[in-house]
Amino acid sequence: MMRALKWIGIIVAILIVIVLVLPFLINVNTFRPRIESELTNALGRKVTVGNLSLSLWSGSLGADDIAIADDPGFSTSPFIKAKSLDVGVEIVPLILSKTLHVTDLTLSQPQVALLRDRSGKWNFSTLGNAAPAKKGGAVPEAGGAPAKPTPQAGNKPAPGAAQPGNQSAANPAEASNPHSEQSIEQSLSVNKLSIKNGQVSIADTNSRAKAHVYRNVNISVKNFSFGSQFPFTLSAELPGGGTAKLDGNAGPINSNDAALTPLEAKLSVKSLDLAGSGFLDPSSGIGGVANFDGTVKSNGEQATSSGDATADKLKLSPKGSPAPRTVAMRYATTYDLQKQTGQLTQGDVTVGKAVAKLSGTYDLRGEAAALNMKLNADNMPVDDLETLLPALGVVLPAGSSLQGGTLSSDLNITGPVNKLVIAGPVKLQNTKLAHFDMGSKLSAISALGGSKTGPDTSIQNFSSNVNVSPSGIQTQNIDLVIPAIGTLTGNGNINPQNALDYKMTANLSGSVATGLSQLAGGQGKGATIPFFIQGTASDPKFVPDVKGMVGSQLSNRLGSQVPGGQNAQGVVNSITGLFGKKKPKQ
């Protein structure tokens, strides 16, 4: 027994010595020219590899300072630079016959520069395009055997040329050529391909914006080859914060444009900073923290995606502030990879119980994405929407809030995202502006001093055609019904600093109208008072339109007088009454 253990110990010791000594006896750098040549031929880009080393413990070759050249049409800087490349190999063939059989590739700490030109073409699109075909001029089909060259009509095979079906007549030099297509495919068909702790920068050549940098990029691919589908997992830290994970299948690699390679995967995005990511122009004012779970599928020509997204602390305007409630969206979209345009086929936007429908098209060809969409909202609860007003930059009078009722709208959203124009009708029904006494505000106009709304202003109906753009908010055809006062109509603007410029008319009703008619010396049951709204959205000021009042009263009075001016004094009494003056004694 002791003797057996002794022999076992000797054998183990010999194996350890072999493992320690062999790396020094085998000059693995002799494989470097072949590795560089095959990678260069396969990728169509010059590949350089640094010093090679052999580790029998892990069964791998190590290479330092890897570099892959960029498409010369984009840059002279490297497309990929990596600190090291570990190549898993079969040890026995390597030792006995010095034959290199690659099983896996691991690229550590690579830096990848992705560039896109004005036409939408990427700098990685041409990867593999320059791989040489076999001498017969045939181009190998993805995942299949090389296609046979088609002889020209009337041409006879040259003497000594391979005849159909005569495989033994094939050029023996081609079969032994280490740079043949078959050899290239073998060298890049591996069980496992990994990228660890990488950094990827993405930029447009026609944009002055900074590149988007993804850090801690990790990719794992199994059963990789150019000609077949392969499973993969990708994870990365997003620009500005947050993480993304893509898990699915890709391939076969498109031989004409690698960017058009088919793909089907699940996508998960967590805590994406919309403003800090750099995806949106800062001047758009859009911000918040987004999360997304969905699917992405591409056939190489058209991509589709669907899923659910949420946004917290959402901001949709340069002058807006973060919304206190979560905004959710269920969406589906299609995207043409060549045209760089897409269509949003489903966009259900939800805030609490309020639901709006968003649909339309988008164009990513310019420096900023351009939208042409419609937002339809029907009877959404105001209580849920009120919390979204800060995000839209909508300012209510200080201390006030909208409570109860419904909002409906049918809006067009057009233009680049940093200069969006939102236009269409908006309607509010049966709501109230709590903690805002419009009656007391209107008392600044003596003619409206009798208006009493109480601490809250009840609104039966509000409608207007609204236009929101970077230059401000325009509201046309305002129709505001306040039961305690009457109907207010007019037009006006709110500039980017929230300054108000409105010209309004109050068509009074009830006791307010009767009192005004008597004050003005009239006999009718109704009255019309023009006025301005100035100040700011948080502190509106109601100012009498003196010129409008005089013109209105002259028109009303003179229109009812007997020719010859028999009741001219009544006109004077009416005008003085509007400004709170006593009528002169007869």
Secondary structure, DSSP 8 states (H G I E B T S, - for coil): -HHHHHHHHHHHHHHHHHHHHHHHHS-GGGGHHHHHHHHHHHHTS-EE---EEEETTTTEEEEEEEEEE--TTT-SSEEEEEEEEEEEE-HHHHHHH----EEEEEEES-EEEEEE-TTS-BTTTTTTTT----TTS--B-TTS-B------TT----TT---TT-GGGS-HHHHH-TTSHHHHHHHT-EEEEEEEEEEEEEEETT--S--EEEEEEEEEEEEE-TTS-EEEEEEEE-TTS-EEEEEEEE-S--SS-GGG--EEEEEEEEEEETTTTSSS-GGG-EEEEEEEEEEEEE-SSEEEEEEEEEEEEEEESTT----SS-EEEEEEEEEETTTTEEEEEEEEEEETTEEEEEEEEEE-SSSS-EEEEEEEEEEEEHHHHGGGHHHHT---STT-EEESSEEEEEEEEEEEGGG-EEEEEEEEEEEEEET--HHHHHTTSGGGTT----SSEEEEEEEEEEEEETTEEEEEEEEEEETTTEEEEEEEEE-TT-BEEEEEEEEE-HHHHHHHHHHTT--SS-EEEEEEEEEBSSSEEEEE-HHHHHHHHHHHHHTTS-TTTTTHHHHHHHHHHHTT------
